[in-house]
Amino acid sequence: MTEIEPGRTAPGAPATGPGEPEPTQPASSEPAPIPTLPPDPAAYDHPRAVRAREKGLQAPYIAGGNDPDPAAGLAEDRRYVRLLLGMAIAIVASGFIIGTVIALIGPAGGR
């Protein structure tokens, strides 16, 4: 009698484990067909669809879209840029301050 490696089944044995139901459908390699939707005439004339066709795109999706209030978005971006610059300057300045303090205390610091 030959031993069977763990995780393998003996020839002629069912592919399922004890208490598991047998598969009812064989696994197919083809994906299920995607249903196609009928064309929407109102969406054809939508500004996004017109711009997508002008750019040669097949779908009316343009990343980014239309911002209803670009001024507010730009103001928020400016605020975050100022905050980012302030934090970078604070980190660099604190490094100089800490370095200066260590340099001044350095020779006498171990006593």
N, C-alpha and C positions, 0 to 999 in steps of 0.2 A: 504494500500500500504506500502511495506517495503522499508526502505532506503538501498541504496547500498553504501558500503564503498568506499572511494576514491581509485582509482587504480584497482578496480575490475569491471567486466562487469556483466550485468544482464543475467540470464539464457536465452539462445536462441539468444542473441545479437551477432553480428559478433565480432570476436576477434581483428579485426583491428580498428583503430580510423577512424574518418571521413576524407575522402580524401585519405586514404592509400589503396594501392592495396591489394587484397586478396593474400595470399601466394599460389604459384603455385605448390610447391613441399612440401611434408610433411618432417619434420625434421627426419633424421635417426640417430640412435645411433652408427652406424658403420662408421669408417673413410673410406675415399676413398682408394682403393687399390693402393699401391706404385708400379709403374712399375719396374721390375727387368731388369738390364742391362746384356747383354751377357758377359761372361768372356773375359778378355783381356790377351792373352798369353804373350805379351811383359811386362805387368805390373806384371805378376806372377814371373818373373825372376829379377825384380828390387831389388836392395840390401835392401831397406826398407821392402819389402814384405818378402824376405828371412829371415831377422832378426825377423820380426813379427811372422812368422811361427815357428821359432826356440824357441821363447818365449811362444808359444801356443796361440797367439792372433788370433782372427778371421779376423781382418782387418789390412792392412799394415800401419796404422797410428801409429806412435810412437811419443809421445809428445817430442818436442824439435828438432827433425830432425837432419840433418847434418849442422854444422856451416862451411861455406866456409872458414872463416878466424878466428880460435879460438884465435890466439895470440892477435888480435886487441880487441876482446871482453874481454879477460882477462886483458889487459892493461887498458881498460876503467873501469872494475870492481875495479882494484887496485886504480885508481885515485879517484873513488867515495868513496872507503873505507877510503882513506886518508882524503878526504874532510869531511866525516862523523865524523871521529875521531877528526879532527881539530875543527869542530863546537861544538862537545860535550865538548872538553877541554876548548874552549872559554866560553861556557855557565857556566861551573863549576867555572872557574877562575874568571869570572865577578861576580859571586855570592860571592866569597871570598873577592874580592876587594870592592864590594858595602857593604858587611857586616863589613869589617874593617873600611871603611870610616864612616859608621853609628855609629859604636862603639866608634870611636875617637871623633866624633862630638856630639854624643848622649847627654851627660850631659849638654853641653853648647849650644846645638842646639835650645832650647826653649826660650832662653833669647834674 
